[in-house]
Amino acid sequence: MSLAEIAGRLLIGEIVLLGVATVLFVGWSGLRRAKEQFRERLTATYPYLGLLIGVLAVNKVAREFGPELSWLIDWNITGLIHAIEGDFVGKLQSIATPELTAYFSFMYIYGYVFLLVFPFVAYFALPEDGPLKETAIAYAVNYGLGLVCYILFISYGPRNLIPDVVDPLLYATYPQSQILTGEVNANTNVFPSLHTSLSVSTAMLAYRTRETYPGWALVAIPTAASIVVATMYLGIHWGTDVVAGTILGVGSVLVAARHVSGEKLPLEESNVFDDSS
């Protein structure tokens, strides 16, 4: 199967997921509001969206030469990570079943893209700009700091370092997925887990807007948790990568919330980021 065919299947799946979620959570009234305020919303948020697009563009270019620069710096932390946690991932895989592997593989690929994209649809339809701005900033911080770490540190995943203990469940079960993931990342870039950090950030943002989009919060939080587990269950990331990714994800939302703190956000009364707490 070619890369174009795989990407096509992913695109179709995401269109279906996004379409269903939009109808269920945003609704026709939200879509009408998004259409009516399109120009106003775009004018208010384009610097933030532009920041994210710029960071993504830098990421794409930097990842072309990033691995070579990493080897010049030569900070290989793979052994240190293994020394810290040992065979934790292998023990986690002891619960593996075909059904669990299918579920976590779906979440790692389809659930992850859906989780990252849907907030832009949902928050664009809100009457306030704050959540959309926060999302753009949080993603930009995740990708920016993640890129810095990927350049500074060489780190192989558990499936590469200890293949006798950890099985590459995703690639063994769905070998075509390696074609897609190989296009966006190198096997030395696992610390921190961006799947984890971005999923955690999205779940936190969904929690902030839980009163406006309660259904989205109920979907986003368990989906994010599933993706976090999937990164280890599938043998792609160490537990250490997940811990670092969680810290990065939380920190990114805190940075974004602080930057947009002067604006009135939906559910501000929840005081999730109240400085007095």
N, C-alpha and C positions, 0 to 999 in steps of 0.2 A: 504494500500500500504506500502510495506516494505522500509526501508532505502536504500537497494540495488537497488530497482526498481526506487526510486526517484533519486538516484545518477546516475543511468544509463540513465534516461531521460535527466538529466542535462548534462551529458557527451556528449550524442548524439547531443543535441542542440548546445552545445559549439563548437563541432567539425564542425558542419555546418556553424556556424557564423564565426569561425576562418578561415575555408577554403575559404568562399566567400570573406572575407576581405583580405586574403592573395593574392588571385588572382587579386582582384580589385586594391589594394593599393601597394603591393610589386611587383607583376608581376613575370613573368617567369624569366626575367633577374635578378631580385633581388634574386630569389630563387637560380639561378645558382651561383650568387656571394656569397651567404651564404654558399653554398656547397663548393665552391672553397676556401673560407677563413675560413672554419669551425675551423680547428685546431688553426690557428693564432688568430681568434677572441676569442676562448675559453681560450687560453693561456693568452691573454691580460685582460680578464674580470673575470677569475675564482675567484680571491680574493673578488671581489665585489658580485658576485653571491653566493659565499660561505658565505659571511657575511649575506646576505639575508636569505639563507637556515638555517643558525645558529640561527638567530633571530626568524624565523618561528618555528624551533624546540623548542626553549626556550618558545615561546608563547604556543605551544601545551601542553608542560609539566606544565608550570606555571598555565594555566587555569584550570588544574585539582584541584589544591589546592588554587587558587587565591581567590575564593569567601569566603573560610574559613578565609584566612588571612585578607580579607577586613573587615569581621565582627569583627576580633580581633582589628583592627585599629579603626573601628566603626565611620568613617566619612561619615555619610549619608547626602548627599546634595540634595536629592530628593525634600524635602520641600522648600529649598532655590531656586531651579530652578523653581518650581511651583510659588513661590512668585514673582519671577522676571518676568515671562511671562504669568502667569495665564492660561487661556483657549485658547491660540493662536492656538494650534494644533486642538482643537475642532472646532474653527472657520474656519480653513483651510479645515477641512473635510466637511464643509457645501456645498462645490462645488462637492462633491462626486457623481459619476455616475457609473454604471456598466462598461462602456467603459473606464473611467479614472482609475478605480480600476484595471481592467485587464492590462492596459498599464503600470501603475506604478508598479504593481506586477511583470510583465515581466522584467521591467528595474531593479528592486531591486534584482532579482535573476539572470536572464540570462544576462541582460545588464551589471551588475556589474562584473561578472566573465569574460565576454568577454573583458570589458574595461581594466581589470587588466592584462590579459594574453597576449592580442595581441601585446602590445609594445615590448615584448621580441622577438616575431617573426619578427616584422617590424624593430626594431633597430639592431637585429643580422645581418640583410641583408645590413646594411649601410656600407660604406667604412671606417667610423671612429668609434671608440669605445665609444666616449663621451656620447651619448644619452643612450646607454645600461648601462653604469656605473652609470649615473645619476639616471636612473630608479631603479636600484638595491639599491642604497644608499637611495633614497627617500622613497621607500617602507620599507626598514629596519628601518629608523627613524620613520616612521608612526607607524609601528607595535611595535617598542620598546617603544616609549613614550606612545602609546595607552595602552600597557600592564601595564606600571607604573601607569597610571591614573586609570585603571580598578582595580588595587590592592589597590590604596590609597582611592578611592572614591566608596561609595555605591550609586547607582543611579538607580531607577526604571523608566521605560519609562512611558509616559502619559497614555497608554492603561492600565497599571497596577495601577497607582495612582488614576486616575479619569475615571474609566470605564463607569460612567454614562454620561460622556461628550465626551470621545474619544473612537471610535470603533476600535477594532483590525481588520482592513479591510483585511489585508493580510491573517491572520489565519482564519477569518470568511469565506472568499471567497475560499481560498485554504488551508484547514486545514492540508493537507499533507506537506505543506511547513514548518510547525512547527517542524516536525521530523528532517528535514535537518538543520534548523537554531539552533535547540536545541543542535545539535552535536558540534557546533563551538562557541557558546557563551552562557552566563548566562543572565537571565533577570535583573540582577543588574548592568550589564556592558553596559551602554548607553552613558556615558560621557567620552571622546568626541565620536562623531559618526565617526567610522573608514570608514564606507561606504562613508561618506562625504569627509573625509581627503584624502583617497586614490583616490577617483574620481577627486577631485580638483587637486591633484598632477599629475594624468595622463593627465588631460586636459591641464595643464600648460606645461607638457613635449610635448604633441601633438602640442601645439601652437609654441613651440620652433622649431619644425621640420616641420612647416607648408609649407615651400617652397619645401622640399623634398617629403613630404607626404601631399599634400593639401587635398586630399579626406579623409584621416584619421583625420585630424584636424576638418573637417566639420562634421564628425561623432562623434568624441570623445567629443567635447565640449558640444553639446546639450545632448548627452547621459549622461555625467557627471552631467549636470544641472538637468536632469530628475531624476537621482538617488538621488541627494540632496533633491529635492522636495518630492520624494517618501518616504524617511525616515520619514518625518513628516506626509505626507498625509496618509500613512498606519498606523499611530499611534505608530510607533516604537520609534522614537526619538523626543525630545523636540527641539524647535528652538535654545535654548542655546547650545545643543549638536552639532547642525549644525554649529553654529558660531565658537565654539571651534574647531570643525573638520576642518573648512575652514582655521583657523589660523594654525593648525597643518599641513594641506596639503601644504599651501603656504610656511611655514617655512621649511618643509622637502625638498622641491625643492630648496629653497635658500641654504640650507646646502649642498645639493648634488652638485648644480652648483658651489658653492664656492670651494668645494673639488676637482672638476674636472676642475676648471677654467684654469689650465695650459695647457689643451689640446685643440686642435682646434676642435670646434663643428660645425656641419652643421648649417648654418644660424646664425653663430656667429655675423654676421653683424647686426642682428636684435636688438642686445644690450638690450635684455629683462632684463638682470641682470647687466647692466652696472653700475659700482660703482659710476660713475659721475652723474647718474640720481637722 
